[in-house]
Amino acid sequence: MGLAVAKSNVAFTLHIRCVNCYRESVKCVEVPMVDDAPLDTDELMESAYLDGVRYRCGSCEGLAGQIFGISGGLR
C-alpha cells in the first residue's frame, strides 16, 4: 500500500496600484498545483493565470489596477 501526497497550492502576493485613485493594495492569490502551474513570479507573469484575477479598489471601488510587484512562489 502506497501513501499519497496531497498537492498544495502556490501562494503569490500581488502589489496593485489603482489607476483611478493611485492607492496601493495587496491581493493574495493561490494557484492550484496542476500541470503547468506557475511556480515562481516569472512563470506567473508569462502565464494566462492573471487574466482571471479580478480587482476592485477598496477606497474608490475602481475596477482597474496595475500590478507593480509580485512576491511569493516556490523558488
PDB file of N, H, CA, C and O in Angstrom:
ATOM      1  N   MET A   1       0.847  -1.167   0.000  1.00  0.00           N
ATOM      2  CA  MET A   1       0.000   0.000   0.000  1.00  0.00           C
ATOM      3  C   MET A   1       0.898   1.237   0.000  1.00  0.00           C
ATOM      4  O   MET A   1       1.824   1.339   0.804  1.00  0.00           O
ATOM      5  N   GLY A   2       0.621   2.167  -0.898  1.00  0.00           N
ATOM      6  H   GLY A   2      -0.131   2.085  -1.551  1.00  0.00           H
ATOM      7  CA  GLY A   2       1.422   3.385  -1.003  1.00  0.00           C
ATOM      8  C   GLY A   2       0.746   4.557  -0.315  1.00  0.00           C
ATOM      9  O   GLY A   2      -0.453   4.535  -0.039  1.00  0.00           O
ATOM     10  N   LEU A   3       1.520   5.550  -0.053  1.00  0.00           N
ATOM     11  H   LEU A   3       2.495   5.568  -0.277  1.00  0.00           H
ATOM     12  CA  LEU A   3       0.993   6.778   0.546  1.00  0.00           C
ATOM     13  C   LEU A   3       0.824   7.832  -0.533  1.00  0.00           C
ATOM     14  O   LEU A   3       1.673   7.987  -1.411  1.00  0.00           O
ATOM     15  N   ALA A   4      -0.254   8.534  -0.458  1.00  0.00           N
ATOM     16  H   ALA A   4      -0.944   8.409   0.254  1.00  0.00           H
ATOM     17  CA  ALA A   4      -0.496   9.618  -1.400  1.00  0.00           C
ATOM     18  C   ALA A   4      -0.100  10.935  -0.752  1.00  0.00           C
ATOM     19  O   ALA A   4      -0.423  11.193   0.408  1.00  0.00           O
ATOM     20  N   VAL A   5       0.586  11.745  -1.496  1.00  0.00           N
ATOM     21  H   VAL A   5       0.848  11.535  -2.438  1.00  0.00           H
ATOM     22  CA  VAL A   5       0.982  13.058  -1.005  1.00  0.00           C
ATOM     23  C   VAL A   5       0.041  14.082  -1.625  1.00  0.00           C
ATOM     24  O   VAL A   5      -0.108  14.152  -2.845  1.00  0.00           O
ATOM     25  N   ALA A   6      -0.581  14.864  -0.775  1.00  0.00           N
ATOM     26  H   ALA A   6      -0.459  14.807   0.216  1.00  0.00           H
ATOM     27  CA  ALA A   6      -1.504  15.873  -1.270  1.00  0.00           C
ATOM     28  C   ALA A   6      -0.727  17.038  -1.864  1.00  0.00           C
ATOM     29  O   ALA A   6       0.253  17.508  -1.286  1.00  0.00           O
ATOM     30  N   LYS A   7      -1.173  17.491  -3.011  1.00  0.00           N
ATOM     31  H   LYS A   7      -1.970  17.109  -3.480  1.00  0.00           H
ATOM     32  CA  LYS A   7      -0.561  18.659  -3.630  1.00  0.00           C
ATOM     33  C   LYS A   7      -1.129  19.907  -2.971  1.00  0.00           C
ATOM     34  O   LYS A   7      -2.331  19.990  -2.717  1.00  0.00           O
ATOM     35  N   SER A   8      -0.279  20.861  -2.698  1.00  0.00           N
ATOM     36  H   SER A   8       0.697  20.794  -2.904  1.00  0.00           H
ATOM     37  CA  SER A   8      -0.748  22.097  -2.093  1.00  0.00           C
ATOM     38  C   SER A   8      -0.767  23.203  -3.140  1.00  0.00           C
ATOM     39  O   SER A   8      -0.347  23.001  -4.279  1.00  0.00           O
ATOM     40  N   ASN A   9      -1.247  24.343  -2.753  1.00  0.00           N
ATOM     41  H   ASN A   9      -1.589  24.507  -1.828  1.00  0.00           H
ATOM     42  CA  ASN A   9      -1.309  25.487  -3.643  1.00  0.00           C
ATOM     43  C   ASN A   9      -0.033  26.305  -3.522  1.00  0.00           C
ATOM     44  O   ASN A   9       0.672  26.225  -2.516  1.00  0.00           O
ATOM     45  N   VAL A  10       0.259  27.083  -4.538  1.00  0.00           N
ATOM     46  H   VAL A  10      -0.314  27.148  -5.355  1.00  0.00           H
ATOM     47  CA  VAL A  10       1.371  28.024  -4.516  1.00  0.00           C
ATOM     48  C   VAL A  10       0.770  29.402  -4.302  1.00  0.00           C
ATOM     49  O   VAL A  10      -0.123  29.813  -5.043  1.00  0.00           O
ATOM     50  N   ALA A  11       1.253  30.122  -3.291  1.00  0.00           N
ATOM     51  H   ALA A  11       1.978  29.789  -2.689  1.00  0.00           H
ATOM     52  CA  ALA A  11       0.702  31.436  -2.953  1.00  0.00           C
ATOM     53  C   ALA A  11       1.579  32.557  -3.490  1.00  0.00           C
ATOM     54  O   ALA A  11       2.806  32.503  -3.408  1.00  0.00           O
ATOM     55  N   PHE A  12       0.929  33.568  -4.039  1.00  0.00           N
ATOM     56  H   PHE A  12      -0.068  33.613  -4.106  1.00  0.00           H
ATOM     57  CA  PHE A  12       1.588  34.776  -4.521  1.00  0.00           C
ATOM     58  C   PHE A  12       0.905  35.990  -3.919  1.00  0.00           C
ATOM     59  O   PHE A  12      -0.299  35.965  -3.666  1.00  0.00           O
ATOM     60  N   THR A  13       1.655  37.039  -3.689  1.00  0.00           N
ATOM     61  H   THR A  13       2.633  37.059  -3.894  1.00  0.00           H
ATOM     62  CA  THR A  13       1.101  38.309  -3.239  1.00  0.00           C
ATOM     63  C   THR A  13       1.272  39.318  -4.366  1.00  0.00           C
ATOM     64  O   THR A  13       2.388  39.590  -4.808  1.00  0.00           O
ATOM     65  N   LEU A  14       0.153  39.868  -4.824  1.00  0.00           N
ATOM     66  H   LEU A  14      -0.754  39.646  -4.465  1.00  0.00           H
ATOM     67  CA  LEU A  14       0.176  40.869  -5.890  1.00  0.00           C
ATOM     68  C   LEU A  14       0.116  42.252  -5.253  1.00  0.00           C
ATOM     69  O   LEU A  14      -0.754  42.518  -4.424  1.00  0.00           O
ATOM     70  N   HIS A  15       1.023  43.120  -5.632  1.00  0.00           N
ATOM     71  H   HIS A  15       1.729  42.904  -6.306  1.00  0.00           H
ATOM     72  CA  HIS A  15       1.027  44.509  -5.173  1.00  0.00           C
ATOM     73  C   HIS A  15       0.424  45.329  -6.309  1.00  0.00           C
ATOM     74  O   HIS A  15       0.985  45.401  -7.402  1.00  0.00           O
ATOM     75  N   ILE A  16      -0.726  45.945  -6.036  1.00  0.00           N
ATOM     76  H   ILE A  16      -1.182  45.886  -5.148  1.00  0.00           H
ATOM     77  CA  ILE A  16      -1.533  46.574  -7.088  1.00  0.00           C
ATOM     78  C   ILE A  16      -1.756  48.045  -6.759  1.00  0.00           C
ATOM     79  O   ILE A  16      -1.988  48.409  -5.607  1.00  0.00           O
ATOM     80  N   ARG A  17      -1.681  48.881  -7.787  1.00  0.00           N
ATOM     81  H   ARG A  17      -1.492  48.585  -8.723  1.00  0.00           H
ATOM     82  CA  ARG A  17      -1.969  50.306  -7.649  1.00  0.00           C
ATOM     83  C   ARG A  17      -3.223  50.611  -8.471  1.00  0.00           C
ATOM     84  O   ARG A  17      -3.286  50.300  -9.660  1.00  0.00           O
ATOM     85  N   CYS A  18      -4.204  51.215  -7.832  1.00  0.00           N
ATOM     86  H   CYS A  18      -4.152  51.468  -6.865  1.00  0.00           H
ATOM     87  CA  CYS A  18      -5.439  51.602  -8.517  1.00  0.00           C
ATOM     88  C   CYS A  18      -5.115  52.672  -9.558  1.00  0.00           C
ATOM     89  O   CYS A  18      -4.387  53.620  -9.265  1.00  0.00           O
ATOM     90  N   VAL A  19      -5.647  52.527 -10.765  1.00  0.00           N
ATOM     91  H   VAL A  19      -6.239  51.757 -11.004  1.00  0.00           H
ATOM     92  CA  VAL A  19      -5.379  53.512 -11.806  1.00  0.00           C
ATOM     93  C   VAL A  19      -6.265  54.746 -11.665  1.00  0.00           C
ATOM     94  O   VAL A  19      -6.056  55.739 -12.362  1.00  0.00           O
ATOM     95  N   ASN A  20      -7.240  54.696 -10.781  1.00  0.00           N
ATOM     96  H   ASN A  20      -7.409  53.890 -10.214  1.00  0.00           H
ATOM     97  CA  ASN A  20      -8.141  55.824 -10.570  1.00  0.00           C
ATOM     98  C   ASN A  20      -7.651  56.732  -9.437  1.00  0.00           C
ATOM     99  O   ASN A  20      -7.482  57.934  -9.642  1.00  0.00           O
ATOM    100  N   CYS A  21      -7.423  56.171  -8.247  1.00  0.00           N
ATOM    101  H   CYS A  21      -7.560  55.195  -8.081  1.00  0.00           H
ATOM    102  CA  CYS A  21      -7.046  56.978  -7.081  1.00  0.00           C
ATOM    103  C   CYS A  21      -5.586  56.795  -6.674  1.00  0.00           C
ATOM    104  O   CYS A  21      -5.120  57.469  -5.756  1.00  0.00           O
ATOM    105  N   TYR A  22      -4.859  55.901  -7.333  1.00  0.00           N
ATOM    106  H   TYR A  22      -5.237  55.353  -8.079  1.00  0.00           H
ATOM    107  CA  TYR A  22      -3.429  55.645  -7.124  1.00  0.00           C
ATOM    108  C   TYR A  22      -3.101  55.062  -5.745  1.00  0.00           C
ATOM    109  O   TYR A  22      -1.942  55.082  -5.330  1.00  0.00           O
ATOM    110  N   ARG A  23      -4.090  54.553  -5.043  1.00  0.00           N
ATOM    111  H   ARG A  23      -5.031  54.537  -5.380  1.00  0.00           H
ATOM    112  CA  ARG A  23      -3.802  53.895  -3.768  1.00  0.00           C
ATOM    113  C   ARG A  23      -3.271  52.500  -4.037  1.00  0.00           C
ATOM    114  O   ARG A  23      -3.670  51.829  -4.989  1.00  0.00           O
ATOM    115  N   GLU A  24      -2.359  52.082  -3.168  1.00  0.00           N
ATOM    116  H   GLU A  24      -2.035  52.627  -2.395  1.00  0.00           H
ATOM    117  CA  GLU A  24      -1.751  50.766  -3.319  1.00  0.00           C
ATOM    118  C   GLU A  24      -2.425  49.773  -2.391  1.00  0.00           C
ATOM    119  O   GLU A  24      -2.841  50.120  -1.286  1.00  0.00           O
ATOM    120  N   SER A  25      -2.528  48.529  -2.853  1.00  0.00           N
ATOM    121  H   SER A  25      -2.190  48.247  -3.751  1.00  0.00           H
ATOM    122  CA  SER A  25      -3.111  47.464  -2.060  1.00  0.00           C
ATOM    123  C   SER A  25      -2.413  46.157  -2.410  1.00  0.00           C
ATOM    124  O   SER A  25      -1.655  46.078  -3.377  1.00  0.00           O
ATOM    125  N   VAL A  26      -2.682  45.149  -1.616  1.00  0.00           N
ATOM    126  H   VAL A  26      -3.298  45.213  -0.831  1.00  0.00           H
ATOM    127  CA  VAL A  26      -2.136  43.821  -1.889  1.00  0.00           C
ATOM    128  C   VAL A  26      -3.290  42.842  -2.030  1.00  0.00           C
ATOM    129  O   VAL A  26      -4.340  42.990  -1.405  1.00  0.00           O
ATOM    130  N   LYS A  27      -3.070  41.858  -2.853  1.00  0.00           N
ATOM    131  H   LYS A  27      -2.217  41.738  -3.361  1.00  0.00           H
ATOM    132  CA  LYS A  27      -4.058  40.793  -3.051  1.00  0.00           C
ATOM    133  C   LYS A  27      -3.304  39.483  -3.071  1.00  0.00           C
ATOM    134  O   LYS A  27      -2.352  39.320  -3.835  1.00  0.00           O
ATOM    135  N   CYS A  28      -3.722  38.554  -2.241  1.00  0.00           N
ATOM    136  H   CYS A  28      -4.495  38.687  -1.621  1.00  0.00           H
ATOM    137  CA  CYS A  28      -3.111  37.231  -2.203  1.00  0.00           C
ATOM    138  C   CYS A  28      -3.900  36.291  -3.108  1.00  0.00           C
ATOM    139  O   CYS A  28      -5.126  36.217  -3.030  1.00  0.00           O
ATOM    140  N   VAL A  29      -3.186  35.584  -3.959  1.00  0.00           N
ATOM    141  H   VAL A  29      -2.190  35.645  -4.023  1.00  0.00           H
ATOM    142  CA  VAL A  29      -3.813  34.597  -4.839  1.00  0.00           C
ATOM    143  C   VAL A  29      -3.100  33.268  -4.651  1.00  0.00           C
ATOM    144  O   VAL A  29      -1.888  33.216  -4.438  1.00  0.00           O
ATOM    145  N   GLU A  30      -3.870  32.206  -4.733  1.00  0.00           N
ATOM    146  H   GLU A  30      -4.854  32.249  -4.906  1.00  0.00           H
ATOM    147  CA  GLU A  30      -3.314  30.859  -4.648  1.00  0.00           C
ATOM    148  C   GLU A  30      -3.543  30.146  -5.966  1.00  0.00           C
ATOM    149  O   GLU A  30      -4.665  30.075  -6.468  1.00  0.00           O
ATOM    150  N   VAL A  31      -2.468  29.624  -6.510  1.00  0.00           N
ATOM    151  H   VAL A  31      -1.557  29.682  -6.101  1.00  0.00           H
ATOM    152  CA  VAL A  31      -2.529  28.892  -7.770  1.00  0.00           C
ATOM    153  C   VAL A  31      -2.529  27.404  -7.438  1.00  0.00           C
ATOM    154  O   VAL A  31      -1.598  26.925  -6.791  1.00  0.00           O
ATOM    155  N   PRO A  32      -3.553  26.659  -7.865  1.00  0.00           N
ATOM    156  CA  PRO A  32      -3.580  25.225  -7.576  1.00  0.00           C
ATOM    157  C   PRO A  32      -2.439  24.494  -8.278  1.00  0.00           C
ATOM    158  O   PRO A  32      -2.054  24.853  -9.391  1.00  0.00           O
ATOM    159  N   MET A  33      -1.911  23.483  -7.633  1.00  0.00           N
ATOM    160  H   MET A  33      -2.224  23.191  -6.729  1.00  0.00           H
ATOM    161  CA  MET A  33      -0.808  22.700  -8.196  1.00  0.00           C
ATOM    162  C   MET A  33      -1.368  21.707  -9.217  1.00  0.00           C
ATOM    163  O   MET A  33      -1.758  20.589  -8.880  1.00  0.00           O
ATOM    164  N   VAL A  34      -1.392  22.142 -10.446  1.00  0.00           N
ATOM    165  H   VAL A  34      -1.076  23.049 -10.720  1.00  0.00           H
ATOM    166  CA  VAL A  34      -1.808  21.303 -11.568  1.00  0.00           C
ATOM    167  C   VAL A  34      -0.667  21.310 -12.579  1.00  0.00           C
ATOM    168  O   VAL A  34       0.316  22.030 -12.400  1.00  0.00           O
ATOM    169  N   ASP A  35      -0.787  20.529 -13.621  1.00  0.00           N
ATOM    170  H   ASP A  35      -1.585  19.944 -13.766  1.00  0.00           H
ATOM    171  CA  ASP A  35       0.241  20.533 -14.656  1.00  0.00           C
ATOM    172  C   ASP A  35       0.395  21.938 -15.234  1.00  0.00           C
ATOM    173  O   ASP A  35      -0.595  22.623 -15.487  1.00  0.00           O
ATOM    174  N   ASP A  36       1.617  22.354 -15.437  1.00  0.00           N
ATOM    175  H   ASP A  36       2.422  21.798 -15.232  1.00  0.00           H
ATOM    176  CA  ASP A  36       1.954  23.664 -15.996  1.00  0.00           C
ATOM    177  C   ASP A  36       1.557  24.840 -15.107  1.00  0.00           C
ATOM    178  O   ASP A  36       1.416  25.959 -15.601  1.00  0.00           O
ATOM    179  N   ALA A  37       1.375  24.614 -13.813  1.00  0.00           N
ATOM    180  H   ALA A  37       1.490  23.705 -13.411  1.00  0.00           H
ATOM    181  CA  ALA A  37       1.059  25.708 -12.901  1.00  0.00           C
ATOM    182  C   ALA A  37       2.303  26.566 -12.705  1.00  0.00           C
ATOM    183  O   ALA A  37       3.404  26.026 -12.602  1.00  0.00           O
ATOM    184  N   PRO A  38       2.158  27.894 -12.652  1.00  0.00           N
ATOM    185  CA  PRO A  38       3.314  28.750 -12.405  1.00  0.00           C
ATOM    186  C   PRO A  38       3.841  28.538 -10.989  1.00  0.00           C
ATOM    187  O   PRO A  38       3.071  28.504 -10.028  1.00  0.00           O
ATOM    188  N   LEU A  39       5.158  28.395 -10.870  1.00  0.00           N
ATOM    189  H   LEU A  39       5.783  28.422 -11.650  1.00  0.00           H
ATOM    190  CA  LEU A  39       5.777  28.135  -9.574  1.00  0.00           C
ATOM    191  C   LEU A  39       6.567  29.323  -9.043  1.00  0.00           C
ATOM    192  O   LEU A  39       6.863  29.382  -7.850  1.00  0.00           O
ATOM    193  N   ASP A  40       6.910  30.268  -9.907  1.00  0.00           N
ATOM    194  H   ASP A  40       6.669  30.221 -10.877  1.00  0.00           H
ATOM    195  CA  ASP A  40       7.615  31.458  -9.449  1.00  0.00           C
ATOM    196  C   ASP A  40       7.031  32.681 -10.144  1.00  0.00           C
ATOM    197  O   ASP A  40       6.149  32.560 -10.994  1.00  0.00           O
ATOM    198  N   THR A  41       7.526  33.855  -9.778  1.00  0.00           N
ATOM    199  H   THR A  41       8.242  33.953  -9.087  1.00  0.00           H
ATOM    200  CA  THR A  41       6.928  35.085 -10.291  1.00  0.00           C
ATOM    201  C   THR A  41       7.100  35.243 -11.799  1.00  0.00           C
ATOM    202  O   THR A  41       6.207  35.759 -12.471  1.00  0.00           O
ATOM    203  N   ASP A  42       8.231  34.808 -12.335  1.00  0.00           N
ATOM    204  H   ASP A  42       8.957  34.389 -11.789  1.00  0.00           H
ATOM    205  CA  ASP A  42       8.426  34.900 -13.788  1.00  0.00           C
ATOM    206  C   ASP A  42       7.417  34.041 -14.537  1.00  0.00           C
ATOM    207  O   ASP A  42       6.836  34.478 -15.529  1.00  0.00           O
ATOM    208  N   GLU A  43       7.213  32.817 -14.059  1.00  0.00           N
ATOM    209  H   GLU A  43       7.685  32.462 -13.252  1.00  0.00           H
ATOM    210  CA  GLU A  43       6.237  31.934 -14.704  1.00  0.00           C
ATOM    211  C   GLU A  43       4.817  32.482 -14.560  1.00  0.00           C
ATOM    212  O   GLU A  43       4.002  32.336 -15.470  1.00  0.00           O
ATOM    213  N   LEU A  44       4.519  33.111 -13.424  1.00  0.00           N
ATOM    214  H   LEU A  44       5.182  33.230 -12.685  1.00  0.00           H
ATOM    215  CA  LEU A  44       3.189  33.686 -13.224  1.00  0.00           C
ATOM    216  C   LEU A  44       2.940  34.820 -14.215  1.00  0.00           C
ATOM    217  O   LEU A  44       1.849  34.921 -14.775  1.00  0.00           O
ATOM    218  N   MET A  45       3.938  35.671 -14.437  1.00  0.00           N
ATOM    219  H   MET A  45       4.824  35.589 -13.982  1.00  0.00           H
ATOM    220  CA  MET A  45       3.783  36.785 -15.376  1.00  0.00           C
ATOM    221  C   MET A  45       3.616  36.298 -16.812  1.00  0.00           C
ATOM    222  O   MET A  45       2.912  36.927 -17.602  1.00  0.00           O
ATOM    223  N   GLU A  46       4.259  35.184 -17.154  1.00  0.00           N
ATOM    224  H   GLU A  46       4.831  34.673 -16.512  1.00  0.00           H
ATOM    225  CA  GLU A  46       4.165  34.653 -18.509  1.00  0.00           C
ATOM    226  C   GLU A  46       2.900  33.830 -18.737  1.00  0.00           C
ATOM    227  O   GLU A  46       2.499  33.613 -19.881  1.00  0.00           O
ATOM    228  N   SER A  47       2.277  33.375 -17.665  1.00  0.00           N
ATOM    229  H   SER A  47       2.603  33.551 -16.737  1.00  0.00           H
ATOM    230  CA  SER A  47       1.091  32.531 -17.808  1.00  0.00           C
ATOM    231  C   SER A  47      -0.155  33.382 -18.024  1.00  0.00           C
ATOM    232  O   SER A  47      -0.119  34.607 -17.910  1.00  0.00           O
ATOM    233  N   ALA A  48      -1.243  32.713 -18.334  1.00  0.00           N
ATOM    234  H   ALA A  48      -1.272  31.718 -18.427  1.00  0.00           H
ATOM    235  CA  ALA A  48      -2.528  33.394 -18.518  1.00  0.00           C
ATOM    236  C   ALA A  48      -3.336  33.432 -17.223  1.00  0.00           C
ATOM    237  O   ALA A  48      -4.487  33.868 -17.224  1.00  0.00           O
ATOM    238  N   TYR A  49      -2.742  32.979 -16.120  1.00  0.00           N
ATOM    239  H   TYR A  49      -1.806  32.625 -16.119  1.00  0.00           H
ATOM    240  CA  TYR A  49      -3.484  32.893 -14.861  1.00  0.00           C
ATOM    241  C   TYR A  49      -3.951  34.268 -14.385  1.00  0.00           C
ATOM    242  O   TYR A  49      -5.056  34.388 -13.856  1.00  0.00           O
ATOM    243  N   LEU A  50      -3.142  35.294 -14.561  1.00  0.00           N
ATOM    244  H   LEU A  50      -2.244  35.196 -14.991  1.00  0.00           H
ATOM    245  CA  LEU A  50      -3.505  36.623 -14.070  1.00  0.00           C
ATOM    246  C   LEU A  50      -4.697  37.221 -14.812  1.00  0.00           C
ATOM    247  O   LEU A  50      -5.332  38.150 -14.311  1.00  0.00           O
ATOM    248  N   ASP A  51      -5.008  36.702 -15.995  1.00  0.00           N
ATOM    249  H   ASP A  51      -4.492  35.948 -16.401  1.00  0.00           H
ATOM    250  CA  ASP A  51      -6.167  37.201 -16.736  1.00  0.00           C
ATOM    251  C   ASP A  51      -7.473  36.960 -15.983  1.00  0.00           C
ATOM    252  O   ASP A  51      -8.435  37.709 -16.151  1.00  0.00           O
ATOM    253  N   GLY A  52      -7.508  35.922 -15.158  1.00  0.00           N
ATOM    254  H   GLY A  52      -6.727  35.313 -15.022  1.00  0.00           H
ATOM    255  CA  GLY A  52      -8.726  35.587 -14.427  1.00  0.00           C
ATOM    256  C   GLY A  52      -8.814  36.208 -13.046  1.00  0.00           C
ATOM    257  O   GLY A  52      -9.814  36.016 -12.353  1.00  0.00           O
ATOM    258  N   VAL A  53      -7.798  36.945 -12.626  1.00  0.00           N
ATOM    259  H   VAL A  53      -6.986  37.101 -13.189  1.00  0.00           H
ATOM    260  CA  VAL A  53      -7.798  37.566 -11.302  1.00  0.00           C
ATOM    261  C   VAL A  53      -8.561  38.885 -11.381  1.00  0.00           C
ATOM    262  O   VAL A  53      -8.252  39.743 -12.208  1.00  0.00           O
ATOM    263  N   ARG A  54      -9.546  39.035 -10.527  1.00  0.00           N
ATOM    264  H   ARG A  54      -9.798  38.338  -9.855  1.00  0.00           H
ATOM    265  CA  ARG A  54     -10.377  40.247 -10.512  1.00  0.00           C
ATOM    266  C   ARG A  54      -9.869  41.206  -9.443  1.00  0.00           C
ATOM    267  O   ARG A  54      -9.340  40.784  -8.415  1.00  0.00           O
ATOM    268  N   TYR A  55     -10.036  42.508  -9.700  1.00  0.00           N
ATOM    269  H   TYR A  55     -10.466  42.851 -10.535  1.00  0.00           H
ATOM    270  CA  TYR A  55      -9.566  43.551  -8.794  1.00  0.00           C
ATOM    271  C   TYR A  55     -10.674  44.575  -8.593  1.00  0.00           C
ATOM    272  O   TYR A  55     -11.387  44.930  -9.532  1.00  0.00           O
ATOM    273  N   ARG A  56     -10.810  45.044  -7.360  1.00  0.00           N
ATOM    274  H   ARG A  56     -10.231  44.756  -6.597  1.00  0.00           H
ATOM    275  CA  ARG A  56     -11.702  46.155  -7.037  1.00  0.00           C
ATOM    276  C   ARG A  56     -11.038  46.958  -5.931  1.00  0.00           C
ATOM    277  O   ARG A  56     -10.723  46.412  -4.873  1.00  0.00           O
ATOM    278  N   CYS A  57     -10.825  48.233  -6.160  1.00  0.00           N
ATOM    279  H   CYS A  57     -11.081  48.676  -7.019  1.00  0.00           H
ATOM    280  CA  CYS A  57     -10.180  49.106  -5.184  1.00  0.00           C
ATOM    281  C   CYS A  57     -11.079  49.237  -3.957  1.00  0.00           C
ATOM    282  O   CYS A  57     -12.283  49.468  -4.079  1.00  0.00           O
ATOM    283  N   GLY A  58     -10.487  49.089  -2.786  1.00  0.00           N
ATOM    284  H   GLY A  58      -9.510  48.902  -2.687  1.00  0.00           H
ATOM    285  CA  GLY A  58     -11.246  49.213  -1.548  1.00  0.00           C
ATOM    286  C   GLY A  58     -11.600  50.644  -1.198  1.00  0.00           C
ATOM    287  O   GLY A  58     -12.480  50.874  -0.369  1.00  0.00           O
ATOM    288  N   SER A  59     -10.931  51.615  -1.814  1.00  0.00           N
ATOM    289  H   SER A  59     -10.216  51.428  -2.488  1.00  0.00           H
ATOM    290  CA  SER A  59     -11.184  53.023  -1.493  1.00  0.00           C
ATOM    291  C   SER A  59     -12.188  53.665  -2.440  1.00  0.00           C
ATOM    292  O   SER A  59     -13.171  54.258  -1.997  1.00  0.00           O
ATOM    293  N   CYS A  60     -11.944  53.548  -3.743  1.00  0.00           N
ATOM    294  H   CYS A  60     -11.145  53.066  -4.103  1.00  0.00           H
ATOM    295  CA  CYS A  60     -12.803  54.248  -4.706  1.00  0.00           C
ATOM    296  C   CYS A  60     -13.703  53.310  -5.507  1.00  0.00           C
ATOM    297  O   CYS A  60     -14.487  53.761  -6.343  1.00  0.00           O
ATOM    298  N   GLU A  61     -13.590  52.001  -5.251  1.00  0.00           N
ATOM    299  H   GLU A  61     -12.954  51.635  -4.572  1.00  0.00           H
ATOM    300  CA  GLU A  61     -14.388  50.999  -5.958  1.00  0.00           C
ATOM    301  C   GLU A  61     -14.004  50.871  -7.437  1.00  0.00           C
ATOM    302  O   GLU A  61     -14.753  50.285  -8.219  1.00  0.00           O
ATOM    303  N   GLY A  62     -12.857  51.406  -7.822  1.00  0.00           N
ATOM    304  H   GLY A  62     -12.248  51.882  -7.187  1.00  0.00           H
ATOM    305  CA  GLY A  62     -12.388  51.295  -9.199  1.00  0.00           C
ATOM    306  C   GLY A  62     -12.094  49.839  -9.557  1.00  0.00           C
ATOM    307  O   GLY A  62     -11.715  49.045  -8.696  1.00  0.00           O
ATOM    308  N   LEU A  63     -12.268  49.502 -10.815  1.00  0.00           N
ATOM    309  H   LEU A  63     -12.576  50.147 -11.514  1.00  0.00           H
ATOM    310  CA  LEU A  63     -12.087  48.127 -11.274  1.00  0.00           C
ATOM    311  C   LEU A  63     -10.790  47.899 -12.030  1.00  0.00           C
ATOM    312  O   LEU A  63     -10.518  46.778 -12.459  1.00  0.00           O
ATOM    313  N   ALA A  64      -9.983  48.944 -12.203  1.00  0.00           N
ATOM    314  H   ALA A  64     -10.205  49.855 -11.854  1.00  0.00           H
ATOM    315  CA  ALA A  64      -8.738  48.812 -12.946  1.00  0.00           C
ATOM    316  C   ALA A  64      -7.556  49.048 -12.013  1.00  0.00           C
ATOM    317  O   ALA A  64      -7.501  50.047 -11.295  1.00  0.00           O
ATOM    318  N   GLY A  65      -6.627  48.123 -12.036  1.00  0.00           N
ATOM    319  H   GLY A  65      -6.672  47.311 -12.619  1.00  0.00           H
ATOM    320  CA  GLY A  65      -5.422  48.252 -11.230  1.00  0.00           C
ATOM    321  C   GLY A  65      -4.214  47.821 -12.028  1.00  0.00           C
ATOM    322  O   GLY A  65      -4.323  47.047 -12.979  1.00  0.00           O
ATOM    323  N   GLN A  66      -3.060  48.329 -11.632  1.00  0.00           N
ATOM    324  H   GLN A  66      -2.971  48.957 -10.859  1.00  0.00           H
ATOM    325  CA  GLN A  66      -1.806  47.980 -12.294  1.00  0.00           C
ATOM    326  C   GLN A  66      -0.927  47.240 -11.300  1.00  0.00           C
ATOM    327  O   GLN A  66      -0.664  47.741 -10.207  1.00  0.00           O
ATOM    328  N   ILE A  67      -0.474  46.053 -11.672  1.00  0.00           N
ATOM    329  H   ILE A  67      -0.688  45.646 -12.560  1.00  0.00           H
ATOM    330  CA  ILE A  67       0.417  45.272 -10.823  1.00  0.00           C
ATOM    331  C   ILE A  67       1.809  45.885 -10.919  1.00  0.00           C
ATOM    332  O   ILE A  67       2.364  46.009 -12.011  1.00  0.00           O
ATOM    333  N   PHE A  68       2.371  46.271  -9.770  1.00  0.00           N
ATOM    334  H   PHE A  68       1.920  46.170  -8.884  1.00  0.00           H
ATOM    335  CA  PHE A  68       3.717  46.830  -9.775  1.00  0.00           C
ATOM    336  C   PHE A  68       4.709  45.961  -9.019  1.00  0.00           C
ATOM    337  O   PHE A  68       5.888  46.302  -8.928  1.00  0.00           O
ATOM    338  N   GLY A  69       4.246  44.845  -8.479  1.00  0.00           N
ATOM    339  H   GLY A  69       3.288  44.568  -8.553  1.00  0.00           H
ATOM    340  CA  GLY A  69       5.149  43.922  -7.804  1.00  0.00           C
ATOM    341  C   GLY A  69       4.461  42.604  -7.496  1.00  0.00           C
ATOM    342  O   GLY A  69       3.250  42.558  -7.281  1.00  0.00           O
ATOM    343  N   ILE A  70       5.240  41.539  -7.476  1.00  0.00           N
ATOM    344  H   ILE A  70       6.224  41.577  -7.651  1.00  0.00           H
ATOM    345  CA  ILE A  70       4.728  40.213  -7.143  1.00  0.00           C
ATOM    346  C   ILE A  70       5.769  39.542  -6.245  1.00  0.00           C
ATOM    347  O   ILE A  70       6.967  39.581  -6.527  1.00  0.00           O
ATOM    348  N   SER A  71       5.297  38.933  -5.169  1.00  0.00           N
ATOM    349  H   SER A  71       4.324  38.902  -4.940  1.00  0.00           H
ATOM    350  CA  SER A  71       6.190  38.173  -4.316  1.00  0.00           C
ATOM    351  C   SER A  71       5.561  36.811  -4.038  1.00  0.00           C
ATOM    352  O   SER A  71       4.360  36.616  -4.223  1.00  0.00           O
ATOM    353  N   GLY A  72       6.386  35.883  -3.596  1.00  0.00           N
ATOM    354  H   GLY A  72       7.362  36.042  -3.446  1.00  0.00           H
ATOM    355  CA  GLY A  72       5.893  34.551  -3.277  1.00  0.00           C
ATOM    356  C   GLY A  72       6.345  33.535  -4.302  1.00  0.00           C
ATOM    357  O   GLY A  72       7.268  33.783  -5.078  1.00  0.00           O
ATOM    358  N   GLY A  73       5.689  32.394  -4.299  1.00  0.00           N
ATOM    359  H   GLY A  73       4.939  32.193  -3.669  1.00  0.00           H
ATOM    360  CA  GLY A  73       6.063  31.302  -5.179  1.00  0.00           C
ATOM    361  C   GLY A  73       6.930  30.290  -4.460  1.00  0.00           C
ATOM    362  O   GLY A  73       7.129  30.394  -3.249  1.00  0.00           O
ATOM    363  N   LEU A  74       7.440  29.328  -5.175  1.00  0.00           N
ATOM    364  H   LEU A  74       7.278  29.244  -6.158  1.00  0.00           H
ATOM    365  CA  LEU A  74       8.234  28.275  -4.581  1.00  0.00           C
ATOM    366  C   LEU A  74       9.729  28.497  -4.721  1.00  0.00           C
ATOM    367  O   LEU A  74      10.490  27.979  -3.903  1.00  0.00           O
ATOM    368  N   ARG A  75      10.176  29.226  -5.696  1.00  0.00           N
ATOM    369  H   ARG A  75       9.558  29.646  -6.361  1.00  0.00           H
ATOM    370  CA  ARG A  75      11.615  29.367  -5.938  1.00  0.00           C
ATOM    371  C   ARG A  75      12.130  30.701  -5.494  1.00  0.00           C
ATOM    372  O   ARG A  75      13.322  30.979  -5.628  1.00  0.00           O
TER     373      ARG A  75
END
